[in-house]
């Protein structure tokens, strides 16, 4: 095992949570030893764990001052977005909701294909969202997908100059369907809305 000196601890205290998470990001195929000591017979067992995949949690439910308004911070469109959204909406099932705030500030995008699934929380299933025309795949249309939870109430999105790419596309789709009120600064302009359909 490794140990941390007092000097190292002092330097860690100066870091933000984001910086600490970045420093703890394991390398793929890194091996980590985990020593387990049984409290029954004091036997020691060593497990070696190999990191095959590491995905940071990028979706958080943030409390607001009003108990019936919920803020969902979406930091990027990574491969775990749907699992994280499912977890949040599962927790909201029994709550009285009068509004949801989607916080896309500093979201620089990610996997565009995920939009059809994540938009399905806010747009009824089967609606055409956008299409992409590439040389390799040709014309690909994206439709909102069905979820057990489809929220149709008031929706506000926070954005800033660092909102980009897939995040802009998601906001554009929600805006086309009159599902969202946008609040904040102009976004980065990396997302192209020529191919949004209704």
Secondary structure by P-SEA (a helix, b strand, c coil): cccccaaaaaaaaaccaaaaaaaacccccbbbbbbbbbccccbbbbbbbbbcccccccbbbbbcccccbbbbbbcccccaaaaaaaaaaaaaccccccbbbbbcccccccccccccccccccccccccccccccccccbbbbbbbbcccccccbbbbbbcccccaaaaaaaaaaaaaccccccccccccccccccccc
